[in-house]
Amino acid sequence: MTDEQIQTAHNCIGTALARAQRPLKEAGGLLRLPKADVISHTIVLLKGLCSEWRLRIEDLNTKMLAWLEGRRAENAAAENLSELRQRKAEMEQASRDNRARFRELLGQNRGNVTPEMKTLPAEYLKQQETAFDVP
């Protein structure tokens, strides 16, 4: 390539880049606009594009919305799992406390089982069952 051809190619590339950057610079200002203005400016920008690019943008938007929905579902599931694990830990602790209380009462009553003590194993078993049901 001659120097003249290189310069011409350089100018063409520079012009193309400038044209490509202009919509991006205009889009940056959209973040500070009210939602209605963002929508109207987006429509204007989209109308300026060829149909092939509009289809690509619509496809990208569909994929982005699906990803956002998946992310929301993932966050909700993680939050639910965290709550379940916390409840499991609480149930396990309550179960240990009931067992300790039963042993304490058994020691105080010299092996005699009182009505209060009879309810503790049932509560203990219920708490254990609940704790093991939680993942």
N, C-alpha and C positions, 0 to 999 in steps of 0.2 A: 504494500500500500504506500502511496505517496503521502507526503506531509499534508497535502491539500485534502486528500480523501480521509485521512485520520482526523483532520480538523472538522470536516463536514460531518463525519460520524459522531465526533464528540459533541458538536452542536445539536445534532438530532437527538442524541441521548439526553443531553442537558435539557432540551425543550420537552422531551417526553417525561422526564423526571419532574420538571416544574409543573407540568399539567397533572401528573399523578399526585403530587403533593398538595395542590390547591384544594381538592375536595377534603383531604385529610385535615388541613389547617382549618377549613371552614367547619368541619365536624367537631374539632376540638372546642370551639365556642359553644357548641350545642349543650355541653355539660352544664353550663351556667344558666341556661334558659329554662323557663317553665315547661312543664310536660307538653302542653298544647303546642307551644312553639317548636319544641323538639320534633313532635310528630309532623307538623307542617313543613319544617326544614328537611326532615328525612324524606318526605314525599317529593319535595322539589329535587333533592339530590338523586333520588331513585329514578325520577322521570328523565333525568339527564343521562342515564345509563342505557346501554343497549339491552335488548331483551335477554340476551345470553347472560349478562352480568346480573340482571335482576333475578333470573332463575337461580343463579349461584348464591346470591344474597338471601333469597327466600329459603333455599336449602340449608344454608349456614344458620339462618335464624331458627329454623325448625330444629336443627340439631342442637343449637345452643339452648333452646327452651327445653328440649328433652333432657339435656345434660343438667340444667338447673333443677328440673323436677326430680331427677335421679339424686342429685346432691341434697335436695331438701328431704327426700325420703331417707337417704343415708344418715343425715344428721338426726332426723326424728328417731330412726331405729337405734342409733348410738345413744341418744338420750334415754330412750325407753330401756335399753339394756343396762345403762348406768343406774337408773332407778331400780330396776329389778335386782341388780347386784347389791345395791344398798339395802333393799328390803330383806334380801337373803341374809346379809351380814347381821342386820338387826334381829331377825328371827333366830339365827344361830346363837347370838348373844343371849337373847331372852330364854332360849332353850337351856343354855349352860347355866344361866342364873336360876332357873327353876330346878334343875338337877341339884345345884349347890344348895338351894333352899330346902329341898326335900332331904338331902343328907344332913343338913344342919338340924332340921326339925326331928329327924329320926334319932340323931345323937342326943338332943335335948329330952326326948320322951323315952329314952332308953329302949328303943326298938319298937315301941308301941306306935301303931299307925292311927293318926287322928283324921277326922273328916277333912280338915284342911289339907292334910298330906295326900289324901286320896285324889283330890282334884289336880294336884301338881303333875303326876305322871301323864294324865290325859292331856293337860296343856302342853307338856313337854313333847309328847308324841305328835300332837297337832302342829306344833311349831317346827319340829323336825321334818314332818311331811311337807309343810309349806316351804321350808327352806330348800328341800331337795327338789321340789317342783320348779323352783326358779333356776334358770340357767346360770 
